[in-house]
């Protein structure tokens, strides 16, 4: 029965609690499906237990299947939904199936229309502020507590290509800005050091299995020609027209470069067959000179290298582009896009409590807990500022399981995030990612490399946000695309990945013809028409957000 159906009751300790009140004395369990749970299925680490202690809420985690693209259609077909759902881009299917609670217009069991945001959402409104409108779906309703940082300060980046500190030091810290520069450095070093610890030195290795190809193979193609992360799309900065990015001629530049690396023996031939575990094992062996990876995917292997005293085999982050006319877009300020987020299903028997729990996750208290951990254990407060004791920092730097063991950072994504640019009521940073903390915790080899390039932080080396165009539309990969477009994109992506591999491992003289064959096939698959639909969605968003008028 719904908790809000009964009157007051009393706990033995004497605290009076409403049945619809979020409280440690009012325990409730919600099932939670996340498309990105990545095998972590227990809500029992120290931070999770503290969340339960403060709210009474325990999450029963429902992991995605091996191919999570079928999870949401399976839910819809069965008519059985978890209480809380993080569906990523599949949310539009759930909305079309009438499976989700409109947070601004919930129909209660008594038939009353309730705006949960106005009734309970004080933390939610404080967090999103004037960005709350970005959570609206095309029907005008809000179905999600939006994922990702609302107020982001770009204080960290790995760029798009990474190279070992050992390579840069050996070569006298050369100025690397283009793909050709990067390639020359790999060649020069591998000529001097064909082996490392009696194993063949690998010039460049990436991981592209399953979803990894989006970050290891797809994204670098647009980054090196100056376009930021819009998923599988490139958006014209003036017209806001979207194009499936592999239809853009300049996209071939990165893959033609990989084709050359492959034929020269610099590209690891297992880049298209290995899984993440194999790729990681190569990185931690210290013999992979260069890679292409987001920073979050590099953190664990870098911790292992540091723990094994192979600091010089960790990676430096430099802005690498196809040619000098392009600017690395890594520090692009996207603003807040909204779109993806955690929803409450209509089958949830405790909708009001579920909303209050998610509203609590927006609170300053929750944000500090999930980002910093438990006071006195994971951090201490000195002079009004949160600081991390040296022994705790040592664990952070060297233990790949630190997050899972402590829960620190484990429950940030995909829950609401105030962001790295947000401060608490005392003016202290909400997250651990302040500029001062980042610099303080660099490895000595990082400081050495940065000093050689006349910089203090990695971000100092990159084009700054005010030098880069700010996308008015946010980021398309956070959009809830129409179901028919998602079907087209899924088929196109599958075909594109296979075709890119064929282009890369083929003969250099065959590359251009193989690329053109791929482009023509993508056109035949309807990707130009898909681009028109995405462009219409961008226009709809910009009108909804008040960025353009309906007549533009």
C-alpha positions as CSV (number, residue, x, y, z in Angstrom):
1,X,0.0,0.0,0.0
2,X,1.1,3.5,-0.7
3,X,2.8,5.0,2.4
4,X,0.8,8.2,2.1
5,X,-2.5,6.3,2.7
6,X,-2.2,6.1,6.5
7,X,-2.3,8.7,9.3
8,X,0.5,9.5,11.8
9,X,2.3,6.7,13.6
10,X,4.9,6.7,16.3
11,X,8.4,5.2,16.5
12,X,9.5,3.7,19.8
13,X,12.0,6.4,20.3
14,X,9.2,8.9,20.4
15,X,9.7,10.6,17.1
16,X,6.4,11.3,15.3
17,X,6.6,10.6,11.6
18,X,4.2,11.1,8.7
19,X,3.7,8.1,6.4
20,X,4.7,10.3,3.5
21,X,7.7,11.8,5.2
22,X,11.3,10.9,4.2
23,X,12.9,9.8,7.4
24,X,15.4,7.3,8.8
25,X,12.5,6.0,10.9
26,X,10.4,5.4,7.8
27,X,12.4,2.8,5.9
28,X,11.5,2.2,2.2
29,X,13.2,0.3,-0.6
30,X,13.1,1.5,-4.2
31,X,14.1,-0.6,-7.2
32,X,16.5,1.4,-9.4
33,X,17.5,0.5,-13.0
34,X,20.5,2.3,-14.5
35,X,21.6,1.7,-18.0
36,X,25.2,2.6,-16.8
37,X,25.4,0.5,-13.6
38,X,28.4,-1.3,-15.0
39,X,28.1,-4.4,-12.8
40,X,27.9,-2.6,-9.5
41,X,24.8,-4.1,-7.9
42,X,25.0,-3.5,-4.1
43,X,23.9,-0.3,-2.2
44,X,25.9,-1.1,0.8
45,X,29.2,0.9,0.8
46,X,29.7,3.4,3.6
47,X,28.3,6.3,1.7
48,X,25.2,4.3,0.6
49,X,24.7,3.3,4.2
50,X,24.9,6.9,5.3
51,X,22.3,7.8,2.6
52,X,20.0,5.2,4.1
53,X,20.7,6.4,7.6
54,X,19.7,9.9,6.7
55,X,16.7,9.2,4.5
56,X,15.4,5.7,5.3
57,X,15.8,4.8,1.6
58,X,17.6,1.7,0.4
59,X,18.1,1.2,-3.4
60,X,17.6,-2.3,-4.8
61,X,19.9,-2.0,-7.9
62,X,18.8,-3.7,-11.1
63,X,21.8,-4.0,-13.4
64,X,21.5,-3.8,-17.2
65,X,21.6,-6.9,-19.3
66,X,24.6,-7.6,-21.5
67,X,23.0,-5.6,-24.3
68,X,21.2,-2.8,-22.5
69,X,19.6,-1.5,-25.6
70,X,16.9,-4.1,-25.2
71,X,16.2,-3.4,-21.5
72,X,13.8,-0.6,-21.9
73,X,11.8,-2.2,-24.8
74,X,11.7,-5.4,-22.6
75,X,10.2,-3.3,-19.7
76,X,7.7,-1.8,-22.0
77,X,6.7,-5.1,-23.5
78,X,6.3,-6.7,-20.1
79,X,4.6,-3.7,-18.5
80,X,6.9,-4.1,-15.5
81,X,9.0,-1.1,-14.4
82,X,11.4,-0.4,-11.7
83,X,10.5,2.5,-9.3
84,X,13.4,4.7,-10.4
85,X,14.8,4.4,-14.0
86,X,17.8,5.9,-15.6
87,X,17.2,5.1,-19.3
88,X,19.6,7.6,-21.0
89,X,18.4,8.2,-24.5
90,X,15.8,5.5,-24.3
91,X,13.6,7.7,-22.0
92,X,11.6,8.9,-25.0
93,X,10.3,5.3,-25.4
94,X,9.1,5.3,-21.8
95,X,7.4,8.6,-22.2
96,X,5.7,7.4,-25.3
97,X,4.6,4.3,-23.4
98,X,3.1,6.5,-20.7
99,X,5.3,4.8,-18.1
100,X,6.7,7.8,-16.3
101,X,5.4,10.3,-13.7
102,X,5.3,13.9,-14.9
103,X,7.0,15.5,-12.0
104,X,5.1,18.8,-12.6
105,X,1.7,17.0,-13.1
106,X,1.5,13.8,-11.1
107,X,-2.0,12.3,-10.9
108,X,-2.3,10.9,-7.4
109,X,-4.3,7.8,-6.4
110,X,-7.2,10.1,-5.6
111,X,-7.2,11.6,-9.1
112,X,-5.7,14.9,-7.9
113,X,-3.2,16.7,-10.1
114,X,-0.1,17.4,-8.0
115,X,3.0,19.5,-9.1
116,X,5.6,17.6,-7.1
117,X,8.2,20.1,-7.9
118,X,6.3,22.9,-6.3
119,X,5.1,20.8,-3.4
120,X,8.4,19.1,-2.4
121,X,11.1,20.3,-4.8
122,X,12.8,23.1,-2.9
123,X,16.2,21.5,-3.3
124,X,15.6,20.6,-6.9
125,X,14.6,24.2,-7.7
126,X,17.6,25.5,-5.8
127,X,19.9,23.2,-7.8
128,X,18.6,23.7,-11.3
129,X,17.5,27.3,-10.9
130,X,16.7,28.9,-14.3
131,X,18.0,25.7,-16.0
132,X,14.9,23.8,-14.8
133,X,13.3,24.6,-18.1
134,X,16.0,22.5,-19.8
135,X,14.4,19.4,-18.2
136,X,11.2,19.9,-20.1
137,X,10.2,17.3,-22.6
138,X,8.7,18.2,-26.0
139,X,5.2,17.9,-24.4
140,X,6.1,20.6,-21.9
141,X,6.4,18.3,-18.9
142,X,9.3,17.4,-16.7
143,X,10.0,13.7,-16.3
144,X,13.5,13.6,-14.9
145,X,15.9,14.8,-12.3
146,X,18.6,15.8,-14.7
147,X,21.9,14.0,-14.8
148,X,25.3,15.8,-15.2
149,X,26.7,19.0,-13.7
150,X,24.4,22.0,-13.6
151,X,27.2,24.4,-12.9
152,X,30.4,23.1,-14.3
153,X,33.9,24.5,-14.0
154,X,36.2,22.9,-16.5
155,X,39.2,22.1,-14.3
156,X,40.3,18.8,-15.7
157,X,40.7,17.3,-19.2
158,X,42.6,14.5,-20.8
159,X,42.1,16.0,-24.2
160,X,41.4,13.4,-26.8
161,X,44.9,11.8,-27.4
162,X,47.3,11.0,-24.6
163,X,51.1,10.3,-24.7
164,X,53.4,9.0,-22.0
165,X,55.5,11.4,-20.0
166,X,58.5,9.2,-20.7
167,X,58.2,9.9,-24.4
168,X,58.0,13.6,-23.9
169,X,61.0,13.7,-21.6
170,X,63.1,11.5,-23.8
171,X,62.4,13.9,-26.8
172,X,63.1,17.1,-24.8
173,X,59.4,18.0,-24.4
174,X,58.7,18.8,-28.0
175,X,55.7,21.0,-29.0
176,X,53.1,18.5,-30.1
177,X,49.9,20.1,-31.6
178,X,49.0,18.0,-34.7
179,X,48.4,14.4,-35.5
180,X,51.6,14.4,-37.5
181,X,53.5,15.8,-34.5
182,X,52.1,13.0,-32.3
183,X,53.0,10.4,-34.8
184,X,56.5,11.7,-35.2
185,X,57.0,11.5,-31.4
186,X,55.8,7.9,-31.3
187,X,58.2,6.9,-34.2
188,X,61.2,8.6,-32.6
189,X,60.7,7.0,-29.3
190,X,59.9,3.5,-30.5
191,X,63.0,3.6,-32.7
192,X,65.1,4.2,-29.6
193,X,63.2,1.8,-27.4
194,X,61.6,-1.0,-29.4
195,X,61.0,-2.9,-26.2
196,X,60.0,-2.2,-22.6
197,X,60.7,-4.7,-19.8
198,X,61.4,-7.3,-22.5
199,X,58.1,-6.8,-24.2
200,X,57.5,-5.1,-27.6
201,X,56.7,-1.4,-27.3
202,X,53.3,-0.5,-28.6
203,X,53.0,2.9,-30.3
204,X,49.2,3.5,-30.1
205,X,46.4,1.3,-28.7
206,X,42.7,2.0,-28.2
207,X,39.7,0.0,-26.9
208,X,36.7,0.0,-29.2
209,X,34.6,-3.0,-28.1
210,X,30.9,-2.5,-27.5
211,X,30.1,1.1,-26.3
212,X,33.8,1.9,-26.0
213,X,34.0,2.7,-29.6
214,X,32.1,5.9,-29.1
215,X,34.8,7.4,-26.9
216,X,37.8,5.6,-28.3
217,X,37.1,5.7,-32.0
218,X,34.2,8.0,-32.8
219,X,34.8,11.1,-30.6
220,X,38.4,11.6,-31.6
221,X,37.3,12.1,-35.2
222,X,35.3,15.2,-34.4
223,X,37.6,16.5,-31.7
224,X,40.7,16.8,-34.0
225,X,38.7,18.9,-36.4
226,X,37.5,21.3,-33.6
227,X,34.0,20.0,-32.9
228,X,33.0,19.1,-29.3
229,X,31.1,16.1,-28.1
230,X,27.6,16.0,-29.6
231,X,27.4,12.2,-29.7
232,X,27.1,11.0,-33.3
233,X,26.3,14.5,-34.6
234,X,28.1,17.6,-35.8
235,X,26.0,20.8,-35.5
236,X,26.6,23.9,-37.6
237,X,27.3,26.7,-35.2
238,X,25.4,29.3,-37.1
239,X,22.4,27.5,-38.6
240,X,22.0,24.8,-35.8
241,X,21.6,22.2,-38.5
242,X,22.7,18.7,-37.4
243,X,24.6,16.2,-39.6
244,X,25.4,12.6,-38.8
245,X,29.1,13.2,-38.3
246,X,30.5,10.6,-40.6
247,X,28.8,12.4,-43.5
248,X,31.1,15.4,-42.8
249,X,34.1,15.3,-45.2
250,X,36.7,16.4,-42.6
251,X,35.9,13.5,-40.4
252,X,38.0,11.2,-42.5
253,X,41.2,13.0,-41.4
254,X,41.6,11.1,-38.1
255,X,40.8,7.7,-39.6
256,X,43.1,8.2,-42.5
257,X,45.8,8.9,-39.9
258,X,44.9,5.7,-38.0
259,X,45.1,3.9,-41.3
260,X,48.7,5.2,-41.8
261,X,49.6,4.2,-38.2
262,X,48.2,0.7,-38.8
263,X,50.2,0.3,-42.0
264,X,53.4,1.6,-40.4
265,X,53.0,-0.8,-37.5
266,X,52.4,1.9,-34.9
267,X,48.7,1.0,-34.2
268,X,48.1,-2.0,-32.1
269,X,46.3,-4.4,-34.4
270,X,44.2,-5.7,-31.4
271,X,42.6,-2.3,-31.0
272,X,39.5,-3.6,-32.7
273,X,39.3,-7.0,-31.0
274,X,40.5,-6.4,-27.4
275,X,38.1,-5.6,-24.5
276,X,38.8,-3.0,-21.8
277,X,40.5,-5.5,-19.5
278,X,43.1,-6.4,-22.2
279,X,43.6,-2.8,-23.1
280,X,44.1,-1.9,-19.5
281,X,46.6,-4.7,-18.9
282,X,48.7,-3.3,-21.8
283,X,48.6,0.2,-20.3
284,X,49.6,-0.9,-16.9
285,X,52.5,-2.9,-18.4
286,X,53.9,0.5,-19.3
287,X,54.6,-0.3,-22.9
288,X,51.8,1.6,-24.6
289,X,53.1,5.0,-25.7
290,X,49.9,6.6,-26.8
291,X,46.1,6.2,-26.6
292,X,42.8,7.9,-27.0
293,X,40.6,7.8,-24.0
294,X,38.4,10.0,-21.7
295,X,40.1,10.9,-18.4
296,X,37.7,8.7,-16.3
297,X,38.7,5.6,-18.3
298,X,42.4,6.3,-17.6
299,X,42.2,6.9,-13.9
300,X,42.4,3.3,-12.7
301,X,45.3,2.2,-15.0
302,X,47.2,5.4,-14.0
303,X,46.7,4.5,-10.3
304,X,48.2,1.1,-10.9
305,X,51.2,2.6,-12.8
306,X,51.8,5.1,-9.9
307,X,51.5,2.3,-7.3
308,X,54.1,0.3,-9.3
309,X,56.5,3.3,-9.4
310,X,56.0,3.6,-13.1
311,X,54.9,7.3,-12.9
312,X,56.7,8.2,-16.1
313,X,54.5,5.6,-17.9
314,X,51.4,7.5,-17.0
315,X,50.0,9.9,-19.6
316,X,50.3,13.6,-20.4
317,X,47.4,15.5,-21.9
318,X,48.1,17.8,-24.8
319,X,45.7,19.5,-27.3
320,X,46.1,17.5,-30.5
321,X,44.3,18.5,-33.7
322,X,44.4,17.4,-37.4
323,X,46.1,20.5,-38.5
324,X,46.9,24.0,-37.2
325,X,43.7,25.7,-38.4
326,X,41.6,23.7,-35.9
327,X,41.2,24.3,-32.1
328,X,40.9,21.5,-29.6
329,X,37.4,21.8,-28.2
330,X,38.0,19.9,-24.9
331,X,37.2,22.9,-22.7
332,X,34.0,23.9,-24.5
333,X,31.3,25.4,-22.2
334,X,28.2,23.6,-23.2
335,X,25.9,25.1,-20.6
336,X,23.3,22.7,-19.1
337,X,21.5,20.5,-21.6
338,X,19.1,18.6,-19.5
339,X,17.5,15.7,-21.2
340,X,18.8,12.5,-19.6
341,X,18.1,11.9,-16.0
342,X,16.4,9.7,-13.4
343,X,12.7,9.2,-13.7
344,X,10.0,7.8,-11.4
345,X,7.8,5.1,-12.9
346,X,4.0,5.2,-12.6
347,X,4.3,1.7,-11.0
348,X,6.1,3.1,-8.0
349,X,3.9,2.7,-5.0
350,X,5.5,5.5,-3.1
351,X,5.8,8.3,-5.7
352,X,5.9,11.1,-3.1
353,X,8.6,9.5,-1.1
354,X,10.5,8.7,-4.3
355,X,10.3,12.3,-5.3
356,X,11.4,13.5,-1.8
357,X,14.4,11.1,-1.9
358,X,15.5,12.5,-5.3
359,X,14.9,16.0,-4.0
360,X,17.1,15.2,-1.0
361,X,19.8,14.0,-3.4
362,X,19.8,17.5,-4.8
363,X,20.4,19.0,-1.4
364,X,23.7,20.5,-0.2
365,X,24.0,17.8,2.4
366,X,23.6,15.0,-0.1
367,X,26.0,16.6,-2.6
368,X,28.7,17.0,0.0
369,X,28.2,13.4,1.2
370,X,28.3,11.8,-2.3
371,X,31.3,13.9,-3.5
372,X,33.4,14.0,-0.3
373,X,32.3,11.0,1.7
374,X,31.9,10.9,5.5
375,X,33.4,13.6,7.6
376,X,36.2,12.3,9.9
377,X,36.7,9.3,7.7
378,X,37.2,10.5,4.1
379,X,37.8,14.2,4.9
380,X,38.2,16.7,7.7
381,X,37.2,20.3,8.0
382,X,40.0,22.8,8.7
383,X,39.4,26.5,8.9
384,X,36.0,26.0,7.4
385,X,37.3,24.1,4.4
386,X,37.0,20.4,3.6
387,X,40.4,18.8,3.2
388,X,41.6,15.2,2.6
389,X,44.1,13.8,5.1
390,X,47.4,12.5,3.5
391,X,46.7,8.9,4.3
392,X,43.3,9.1,2.6
393,X,44.8,10.9,-0.4
394,X,47.3,8.0,-0.7
395,X,44.4,5.6,-1.0
396,X,42.8,7.8,-3.7
397,X,46.0,7.9,-5.7
398,X,46.9,4.2,-5.6
399,X,43.7,2.1,-5.0
400,X,41.6,1.5,-8.2
401,X,38.9,0.2,-5.9
402,X,38.8,3.3,-3.7
403,X,35.4,4.5,-5.1
404,X,33.7,1.2,-4.8
405,X,35.1,0.4,-1.3
406,X,34.3,3.8,0.2
407,X,31.3,4.9,-1.9
408,X,33.0,8.3,-2.4
409,X,31.9,9.4,-5.9
410,X,30.0,6.2,-6.4
411,X,26.6,7.9,-6.1
412,X,27.3,11.1,-8.0
413,X,26.4,9.9,-11.4
414,X,23.7,9.5,-12.7
415,X,22.1,11.4,-9.8
416,X,21.7,15.2,-9.9
417,X,24.9,17.1,-9.6
418,X,25.3,20.7,-8.5
419,X,28.7,20.6,-10.3
420,X,32.4,21.5,-10.0
421,X,31.5,25.2,-10.2
422,X,29.2,25.2,-7.3
423,X,30.0,26.2,-3.7
424,X,28.2,25.5,-0.4
425,X,26.7,28.0,2.0
426,X,30.1,28.6,3.5
427,X,31.8,29.2,0.1
428,X,33.6,25.9,0.0
429,X,33.5,23.8,-3.1
430,X,30.8,21.2,-3.4
431,X,33.1,18.7,-5.3
432,X,36.7,17.7,-4.8
433,X,37.6,19.1,-8.2
434,X,38.7,22.6,-7.3
435,X,41.7,24.0,-9.1
436,X,43.8,24.1,-5.9
437,X,43.1,20.4,-5.0
438,X,43.8,19.2,-8.5
439,X,47.2,20.9,-8.6
440,X,48.0,19.8,-5.1
441,X,47.4,16.1,-6.1
442,X,49.3,16.0,-9.4
443,X,52.0,13.3,-9.5
444,X,55.6,14.7,-9.5
445,X,56.0,13.6,-13.1
446,X,52.9,15.7,-14.1
447,X,54.4,18.8,-12.5
448,X,57.7,18.2,-14.3
449,X,56.0,17.9,-17.7
450,X,53.7,20.9,-17.0
451,X,56.7,23.0,-15.9
452,X,58.5,22.1,-19.1
453,X,55.6,23.5,-21.1
454,X,55.2,26.5,-18.9
455,X,51.9,25.5,-17.4
456,X,50.4,24.8,-13.9
457,X,47.4,22.7,-15.0
458,X,46.7,20.5,-18.0
459,X,43.8,22.8,-18.8
460,X,46.3,25.7,-19.2
461,X,47.6,24.1,-22.3
462,X,44.2,24.0,-24.1
463,X,42.2,26.7,-25.9
464,X,40.2,28.3,-23.1
465,X,36.3,28.3,-22.9
466,X,36.1,31.9,-24.0
467,X,38.2,31.1,-27.1
468,X,35.7,28.4,-28.2
469,X,32.2,28.7,-29.5
470,X,29.5,28.0,-26.9
471,X,26.9,25.6,-28.3
472,X,23.5,27.2,-27.7
473,X,21.9,23.8,-28.1
474,X,23.9,22.1,-25.3
475,X,24.9,18.5,-26.3
476,X,22.8,16.3,-28.5
477,X,23.9,13.1,-26.8
478,X,21.8,14.3,-23.8
479,X,18.7,14.8,-26.0
480,X,15.8,12.4,-25.9
481,X,15.7,11.6,-29.6
482,X,12.6,10.3,-31.3
483,X,12.3,6.5,-31.4
484,X,12.5,6.3,-35.2
485,X,15.7,8.4,-35.2
486,X,17.3,6.2,-32.5
487,X,16.5,3.1,-34.6
488,X,18.2,4.7,-37.6
489,X,21.2,5.8,-35.6
490,X,21.6,2.4,-34.0
491,X,21.7,0.7,-37.4
492,X,24.0,3.4,-38.8
493,X,26.4,3.2,-35.8
494,X,26.7,-0.6,-36.2
495,X,27.5,-0.2,-39.9
496,X,29.8,2.7,-39.4
497,X,31.9,0.9,-36.8
498,X,32.5,-2.1,-39.0
499,X,33.3,0.2,-42.0
500,X,35.7,2.3,-40.0
501,X,37.6,-0.8,-39.0
502,X,37.8,-1.9,-42.6
503,X,39.0,1.6,-43.7
504,X,41.7,1.6,-41.0
505,X,43.1,-1.9,-41.5
506,X,43.0,-1.7,-45.3
507,X,45.7,-0.5,-47.7
508,X,46.5,3.2,-47.7
509,X,45.7,3.5,-51.4
510,X,42.3,2.0,-50.8
511,X,41.3,4.3,-47.9
512,X,39.5,7.1,-49.9
513,X,37.4,4.7,-51.9
514,X,36.4,2.7,-48.8
515,X,35.5,5.9,-47.0
516,X,33.3,7.1,-49.9
517,X,31.6,3.7,-50.0
518,X,30.7,4.1,-46.3
519,X,29.3,7.6,-46.8
520,X,27.1,6.6,-49.7
521,X,25.7,3.7,-47.8
522,X,24.9,6.0,-44.8
523,X,23.0,8.3,-47.1
524,X,21.1,5.3,-48.5
525,X,20.3,4.3,-44.9
526,X,18.5,7.6,-44.4
527,X,21.0,9.5,-42.2
528,X,20.5,12.7,-44.1
529,X,16.8,12.6,-43.2
530,X,17.7,11.7,-39.6
531,X,19.8,14.8,-39.5
532,X,16.8,16.9,-40.5
533,X,14.8,15.4,-37.7
534,X,17.5,16.1,-35.2
535,X,17.8,19.7,-36.5
536,X,14.1,20.2,-36.0
537,X,14.5,18.9,-32.4
538,X,17.4,21.4,-31.8
539,X,15.1,24.2,-33.0
540,X,12.3,23.0,-30.7
541,X,14.8,23.0,-27.8
542,X,16.1,26.5,-28.6
543,X,12.5,27.8,-28.8
544,X,11.6,26.1,-25.5
545,X,14.7,27.6,-23.8
546,X,14.0,31.0,-25.2
547,X,17.2,31.1,-27.3
548,X,15.4,31.8,-30.6
549,X,12.0,32.8,-31.8
550,X,9.6,30.4,-33.5
551,X,10.1,32.2,-36.8
552,X,13.8,31.8,-37.0
